[in-house]
Amino acid sequence: MYADRINSLPPYLFATIDEAKAVVKAKGVDVIDLGVGDPDMPTPEHIVESMCEAVRDPATHRYPSYTGMIEFREAVANWCKDTRGLELDAATETLTLIGSKEGVAHIPLAFVNPGDVALIPDPGYPVYKIGTQFAGGEPHVMPLLEENGFLPDFDAIPADKLAKAKLMFLNYPNNPTSATADVKFFKEVVEFAKNNDITVVHDNAYSEMVYDDYTAPSFLSVDGAMDVGMELYSMSKTYNMTGWRLAFAVGNKDLIAGFGKVKSNIDSGAFDAVQRAGITAVSSSQQCVTDMNSIYQKRRDALLKGLRGIGLDAKAPKATFYMWVPTPDGYDSMGFSKLLLEESGIVATPGVGFGEYGEGYIRFALTQSVERIEEAVARMDKLTI
Ligand SMILES: Cc1ncc(COP(=O)(O)O)c(C=O)c1O
């Protein structure tokens, strides 16, 4: 009944975890969920207010434009200039997305022919691989190893794969490892992409989630990046707007046009009222982002202290709301996450769910209060590991 592309899919990781969580919850366990990367705090009030106003305006009730409201795209172009010095032409170098997941899933349709290779990070956000497969492309895994700072090693890509490579996904600050990349690395990426004729998609979904005075550089701020790439930004994590489905792509105008062509044949754009709220988000004071980061930083520090206290080799991330922690001796990632759920009522994500090179790690998301995180650590302390 199903097409091969569906039959060959593994179950979506978070759906599987949800099922296991439901079983434990049904037994009456008070589950502490540090699994999925979905902010627990509400969307800031001024953004909600703006949406309420917009939704009452019948002008927002009609089909949106395929490429997105020009006012939203002008606002995001200004935000990119203010926050990272990018000079973008809103009309040709920006595109509204219905969440960056939508972008990631559809981009390969624009740039990958059946048989072409897309280079994808492993561990990584699972949609890079699935989106490539849906387009008939062949995902080639670039291992992200701790000894390389979780950056890919381009020299390790076999020549035959490189010859067929058309597209590369990157993501820094990174999910799930929380690694960051510097400008020097992005310069290498541009050179590699130019030498091998590869389109680069830098997924910057965690661009604003930063700690300890760190700022995450934009891939597009590097000389030559606008010739070879696009960058995806998302409202989801930055403004606690995961449910609203709003993101945007910026970058090379021919790439944006090609991607826009695919989208105009698939969806009918993001709800205008949501885009108006998006304008408010990017055009107002960014204090709400700073405030959220300081809350996440306190949670990070509480989890770090707790995990180290029980002997796990946890490190403080400079960005993202994830902690990527090696599993204790004797446990693989599935085994340790099962132990945490069944014995302690804690949900964490097994590293192997992000690819084979995620084995040996577990990911905690900082989506609970400091008190709940301390409670989680106290429960873990009782485990014999
Ligand atoms: C690396 C990465 N990219 C993209 C997304 C999708 O974000 P959204 O579709 O909400 O913009 C996520 C969500 O967790 C992510 O971790």
The ligand as a Gaussian input file, in Angstrom:
#p B3LYP/6-31G(d) Opt

LIG

0 1
 C       18.850000      21.659000      13.752000
 C       17.399000      21.896000      13.599000
 N       16.944000      22.375000      12.441000
 C       15.637000      22.611000      12.252000
 C       14.714000      22.351000      13.235000
 C       13.264000      22.616000      12.960000
 O       12.827000      23.773000      13.564000
 P       11.507000      24.511000      13.124000
 O       10.878000      23.717000      12.019000
 O       10.637000      24.561000      14.323000
 O       11.937000      25.866000      12.639000
 C       15.128000      21.840000      14.454000
 C       14.150000      21.524000      15.502000
 O       14.413000      20.978000      16.521000
 C       16.513000      21.601000      14.634000
 O       16.986000      21.099000      15.770000

